[in-house]
Amino acid sequence: LRALLGTGLRIRLFRSKNGLSRVYYGSSYMREYNEFKTPAVQRYDRWNNYISLALRPNPNVFLQNTTYMQPVLGNSAALRWSSETDVEFKVFAKLAFRTSFNWSFDGTVPEGIPKKTYTFQNGLRWTFR
């Protein structure tokens, strides 16, 4: 079981003239609750920081990345890093190929649970408009 509650702000650092490329920075407080299959229960107050980039170099290609840094308040060594990256290419007007890569490092998980994880996914996206 995992539960999160938080609040914060996000500011736009950059927006291209055509609005298709953007960069944001966000910072927030986050209360985190985790229960694992082991008897471990974790409750943390985290400072969540992220930078998000969305780039559309041409109408057929879209790149997006969001990278997070989430230290535990009062213990900066207890850190979580994660990143989500997507690349999408239009194949036809309504069909696109999408590939995603996600990775994370969490220094606060209990022993026996991997600190580093990653996923790589490919898929097709159909637009109905």
N, C-alpha and C positions, 0 to 999 in steps of 0.2 A: 504494500500500500504506500502511495506517495501523495502528499498534499502540499500545495504551495499557496501562499497568500502574500501579496506585495503591492507596492505602489511606487511610482517613479515618474521620470520624465524622459522624453525623447526629443532631440533637436536635429534639424536638418543642417548638415554641414555643407552640402553641395547639391545643386540641381542644375542639370544642363538646360540650355535655352529651350530645347524641344520637350523637356520633362521626362525623357526616356532613361536618363542616367541619374542616379541619386546616391548620396551617402548620408547615413544617419549615425548618431551616437546616442546611446541610452544609458541611464544609470538609475538604479532603484534599490529599495530595501526589499528583501524577500525572506519570509519565515518559511522554513522547510521542515517537513515531517516525513520520515521514512521508516517503514517496517520491513524487515527482511525475513526470509524463511528461517534464518538462524534466530536466536533470541534477541538479536540486536534491534534497538529502536534508536533512531537519531533525531534530534531536534536542533536545528541550527538557525541562526540569524545570519543571512548572507548579504553582501553588497554585490549586486548584479551589475555588470558593466558589459556593454556590447557595442560593436561597430557593424553596420550593415551596409553593403554595397550592392547596388543593382545597376547593371550596365546593359545597354542594348546598342551594340556597335552598328548594327543594321537591322532592318525589319525582320530578318529571318533568324537572328541569334539573340539569346537572352542569357546573361550570366548573373548569378546572385550568390552572395556569401554573407553569412552572419557569424561572427566569432564572439564568444562569451568568455569573460573572466569573472569568477564568482568566489572570492575569498570569504571565509567565515569571519564575521566581525569579532575582533579581539584575538584572532589567531590566523594571521596572514599565511602561515605555512600550510594550513588546511585549505587547499585551493582546488577549484574545479575549473578546467579549461574545456571548451567544446567549440566545434565549428561545423557549420552546415553549408555545403556548396552545391549549387545546381547549375547545370548547363542545358539549354534547350535549343534545338535546331528545328525550324519548320521544314517538313518534308513536302507537304502540300498546303493549300490554304487553310484547311481545318485540322490537319494532322501534324503533330510534332513529336520528335524523339527527345526524351529527357533522361539525363544521367545525374545521379546524386551521390555525393560522398559525404558522410558524417563521421566525425571522430570525437572522442572525449577522453579526458583524463580526470579522475576524481581521487584525490588523496585521502578522502574521508570514509571510503567504503570499508566494511568489516573485512577481516582476514578471510581468504577463501573466495572472495568476489573480485573479478578482474578490475584493476584500476584503469586500464586502457581498453577502450572498445572502439570499433569502427564498423560501418556498413557501407556497402556500395550497391546501388540499385540502378537499373535501367528500366525504362518504360515508354509507353506511347500515350499521348494525350490527344483527345479529340475535342474540338471546340464546337458547341452546338449553336452558335450564333451566326 
